[in-house]
Amino acid sequence: MIEGTKTSPMPGERPLAADLANRRPATAGELADRCRAAGLVLEHPVTSQDLDRVHPVMEAWEKVVDAADERERAEPVNRMLADSAAHPRLTDHADGGWHLHYRDDSRPLGSVLFALISAGGQVHVSPPAAAKAWSSAVRTRSAG
């Protein structure tokens, strides 16, 4: 688990990043509800600033999933990591079991999602099949 979300969704479930990219939340309340539904522990009230932060994060993520190859995917993931992530740290917040966070503690949800999606993105740079699966999930937004 990364940041309290599933790294491999169950059949029929969509990862949080793909869900948010496919159907952008319209309100802070909707963002909070969808994050909770994905298993994310919300440490602070969700604000309009969090919502404002999520939209550019999803635009950056789409560049990752739309990239043609691993090298092209790595470039935006590295930029996202540089802008969002902190050194890894073990945490056991909310008695959810020990896991890694790639962010500083006590960050607002918009920053948490940026770090979560950036750190999760690195595992999707390779193999190509994983990135293609995410790309496919995100592209359903335009088809649906």
C-alpha positions, 0 to 999 in steps of 0.5 A: 500500500502507498499512502493508504490506497490500493496499488493494485485495484480489485477487478472492476475497481479503478485506481484513485489517480485514474478515477480522478483523471477520468471524472474530475471532482467538482467540489471539495466535498466530492474530492473528500468522498472519493478519496475516502472511498479509495481508502485514503485517510484524510488527516485534515478538512478538505478545502477548495485549495485542495481541489485547485491543486488536484486539477493540475496534478491530474494534467501532469499525470495524463502526460505520464500515461499518454507518453509513448515509451518508458523514457518519455514516461520517466521524464514527467514522473521525475518532475512530479517527484521533484515537485511533490515528494519528500524522503520516504518515511514509515508511518502507522497513522490511523492504525492502518499498519506500517507503510511508506509515505513519500511526503512530509507529515501534516500536509493538506490533501492536495499536496498528499495527492500530488505526492501519492500520484507521483510516487505511485507513478514511478511503478507505472513507468515500467513495465510498459503493460502497467502504464498501458493499463493506466493509460487505457483507464484514463483514456476512457474519460474521453470515450465515456 
